[in-house]
Amino acid sequence: MNTAKPTINYGLEGIYVDESSISKVDGQNGKLWYRGYSIENLAEQSNFEEVSYLLLYGKLPTKNEYDDFTGKLKDRRDIPKEVRDVIKVMAPTSHPMDVMRTAASMLVMYDKDPNNRNLDATIDKVITLIAKLPTIAAATGRFREKKEYIPPDKSLGHSVNFLYMINGKRPNEFESKLIDLMFILHAEHSTNASTFSVLVTASTLADVYAATTSGIGTLKGPLHGGADEAALKMINAIGSPDNTEKYIEEALEGKQRIMGFGHRVYKTYDPRAKLVRSYLEESLEKEPSDEIKRHLQIALRAEKLMIDKLGKSKGIWPNIDFFAGPLYRVLGIESEMFTPIFVASRMAGWGSHIVEYWNNNKIVRPVEWYIGSLDLPYVPINKR
Ligand SMILES: CC(C)(COP(=O)(O)OP(=O)(O)OC[C@H]1O[C@@H](n2cnc3c(N)ncnc32)[C@H](O)[C@@H]1OP(=O)(O)O)[C@@H](O)C(=O)NCCC(=O)NCCS
């Protein structure tokens, strides 16, 4: 028996689990590419549909390919009545991420061949999920507030239609740009916890719906996708800009984590956070409410203090989740709905990783170093 304790990589930190050509995160220089295209270029020049195609197929679509892809997305947006009914039952009392997980899992019922893992069949299932998850999210938001379901509108683009379905009104040009930006920025981020969780499930050759359900469960936590909701809660708890420094200093002294800061890979400013921050500043020019102005003032003071205290010394910088909440509030979205938007966007990345992984599948099965007892004598229950 081997008794030499191996090096244990807690949280799989620094462990390479595969090769991938989907996205590259350069954590030292604060850069991100999807299929070789910089996130800044895609955010400025592309849209979510095109980015989803790029992630899934590995190349930008031609005009015909784009029309075919967006046509499929539009045709599949609506969700079955049974799914809406379950959302309606759960939404008033459950967190929207629990509703998302359950409703996404239900979609397997409508797939006649869920275990078909051929390339085309897999991509087709992913397209269905990309199409329907925003509708599930929007229906959850509506039913939480005891409002009517708004069916998708085929005349609108993917993310704009989501905003219309949840808010019940057509967004203006600036709002449309903001929601599409958030969908693009959240679409993919290599082997983060939820993508890895998707791959663990997919590696057992379970179906795409099972893998997606795993991903949603993993994304919920505040150390991962749930940080956007948690960060806005903290900004609200700070309350007024002048309370920012005191609140953060006390939280750090109490060894609390400041939500929306720090990252396993980025040891500098998250490039996605930079983009969100710049659009948030632009929204200040559009006659924002007092709430939005207050959020931004608090966020900027918190950002400065955190960078001064922990940025250069410990590599803890703002991540995308810090500014996401204030930006979603500009769009009138409630904080519990932030992470469901992350789900709807990240489906493109999760699906692309399933396609890539199944190309060279190997079941994920790491090992633990056992530190318990061996060969204990079994004592019957009446003698213990
Ligand atoms: C993202 C996160 C989970 C990464 O964790 P990680 O790579 O395992 O890093 P660690 O938890 O080992 O943290 C390293 C050190 O930085 C500190 N740290 C990390 N993030 C911190 C934060 N947000 N606030 C305060 N301190 C933080 C840790 O306390 C630890 O300090 P120590 O070395 O003195 O013990 C972590 O930064 C975090 O909890 N951030 C807040 C949640 C969040 O915003 N998540 C979204 C990420 S996109």
The ligand as an SDF file (V2000), in Angstrom:
LIG
                    3D

 48 50  0  0  0  0  0  0  0  0999 V2000
  -13.9890   33.6190   -6.3380 C   0  0  0  0  0  0  0  0  0  0  0  0
  -13.3660   32.9760   -5.1140 C   0  0  0  0  0  0  0  0  0  0  0  0
  -14.3000   31.8630   -4.6170 C   0  0  0  0  0  0  0  0  0  0  0  0
  -12.0050   32.3690   -5.5210 C   0  0  0  0  0  0  0  0  0  0  0  0
  -11.5610   31.5880   -4.4790 O   0  0  0  0  0  0  0  0  0  0  0  0
  -10.1050   30.9380   -4.4090 P   0  0  0  0  0  0  0  0  0  0  0  0
   -9.4280   31.0040   -5.7130 O   0  0  0  0  0  0  0  0  0  0  0  0
  -10.2880   29.5820   -3.8180 O   0  0  0  0  0  0  0  0  0  0  0  0
   -9.3230   31.8750   -3.4260 O   0  0  0  0  0  0  0  0  0  0  0  0
   -9.2680   31.7120   -1.8610 P   0  0  0  0  0  0  0  0  0  0  0  0
  -10.6270   31.4650   -1.3160 O   0  0  0  0  0  0  0  0  0  0  0  0
   -8.2220   30.6840   -1.5420 O   0  0  0  0  0  0  0  0  0  0  0  0
   -8.7690   33.1420   -1.4200 O   0  0  0  0  0  0  0  0  0  0  0  0
   -7.3870   33.5200   -1.3740 C   0  0  0  0  0  0  0  0  0  0  0  0
   -7.2320   34.6020   -0.3260 C   0  0  0  0  0  0  0  0  0  0  0  0
   -7.9350   35.7650   -0.7450 O   0  0  0  0  0  0  0  0  0  0  0  0
   -8.9750   36.0980    0.1730 C   0  0  0  0  0  0  0  0  0  0  0  0
  -10.1650   36.4690   -0.6110 N   0  0  0  0  0  0  0  0  0  0  0  0
  -10.5540   35.9150   -1.7960 C   0  0  0  0  0  0  0  0  0  0  0  0
  -11.6620   36.5100   -2.2270 N   0  0  0  0  0  0  0  0  0  0  0  0
  -11.9750   37.4500   -1.3050 C   0  0  0  0  0  0  0  0  0  0  0  0
  -13.0230   38.3910   -1.2180 C   0  0  0  0  0  0  0  0  0  0  0  0
  -13.9730   38.4460   -2.1390 N   0  0  0  0  0  0  0  0  0  0  0  0
  -13.0720   39.2030   -0.1540 N   0  0  0  0  0  0  0  0  0  0  0  0
  -12.1070   39.1350    0.7940 C   0  0  0  0  0  0  0  0  0  0  0  0
  -11.0760   38.2720    0.7610 N   0  0  0  0  0  0  0  0  0  0  0  0
  -11.0160   37.4370   -0.2850 C   0  0  0  0  0  0  0  0  0  0  0  0
   -9.2290   34.8270    0.9630 C   0  0  0  0  0  0  0  0  0  0  0  0
   -9.7600   35.1060    2.2370 O   0  0  0  0  0  0  0  0  0  0  0  0
   -7.8420   34.2450    1.0220 C   0  0  0  0  0  0  0  0  0  0  0  0
   -7.1170   34.9490    2.0010 O   0  0  0  0  0  0  0  0  0  0  0  0
   -5.9920   34.2050    2.9070 P   0  0  0  0  0  0  0  0  0  0  0  0
   -4.9500   33.7600    1.9240 O   0  0  0  0  0  0  0  0  0  0  0  0
   -5.5390   35.2560    3.8370 O   0  0  0  0  0  0  0  0  0  0  0  0
   -6.6850   33.0410    3.5480 O   0  0  0  0  0  0  0  0  0  0  0  0
  -13.1360   34.0210   -4.0100 C   0  0  0  0  0  0  0  0  0  0  0  0
  -12.3340   35.0730   -4.4870 O   0  0  0  0  0  0  0  0  0  0  0  0
  -14.4380   34.5590   -3.4490 C   0  0  0  0  0  0  0  0  0  0  0  0
  -15.0130   33.9500   -2.5290 O   0  0  0  0  0  0  0  0  0  0  0  0
  -14.9460   35.7160   -4.0020 N   0  0  0  0  0  0  0  0  0  0  0  0
  -16.2390   36.2400   -3.5960 C   0  0  0  0  0  0  0  0  0  0  0  0
  -17.3480   35.5330   -4.3700 C   0  0  0  0  0  0  0  0  0  0  0  0
  -17.3890   35.9510   -5.8160 C   0  0  0  0  0  0  0  0  0  0  0  0
  -17.3420   37.1310   -6.1380 O   0  0  0  0  0  0  0  0  0  0  0  0
  -17.5050   34.9530   -6.6830 N   0  0  0  0  0  0  0  0  0  0  0  0
  -17.6440   35.1680   -8.1180 C   0  0  0  0  0  0  0  0  0  0  0  0
  -16.4090   34.8030   -8.8510 C   0  0  0  0  0  0  0  0  0  0  0  0
  -16.5770   35.2410  -10.5770 S   0  0  0  0  0  0  0  0  0  0  0  0
  1  2  1  0
  2  3  1  0
  2  4  1  0
  2 36  1  0
  4  5  1  0
  5  6  1  0
  6  7  2  0
  6  8  1  0
  6  9  1  0
  9 10  1  0
 10 11  2  0
 10 12  1  0
 10 13  1  0
 13 14  1  0
 14 15  1  0
 15 16  1  0
 15 30  1  0
 16 17  1  0
 17 18  1  0
 17 28  1  0
 18 19  1  0
 18 27  1  0
 19 20  2  0
 20 21  1  0
 21 22  1  0
 21 27  2  0
 22 23  1  0
 22 24  2  0
 24 25  1  0
 25 26  2  0
 26 27  1  0
 28 29  1  0
 28 30  1  0
 30 31  1  0
 31 32  1  0
 32 33  2  0
 32 34  1  0
 32 35  1  0
 36 37  1  0
 36 38  1  0
 38 39  2  0
 38 40  1  0
 40 41  1  0
 41 42  1  0
 42 43  1  0
 43 44  2  0
 43 45  1  0
 45 46  1  0
 46 47  1  0
 47 48  1  0
M  END
$$$$
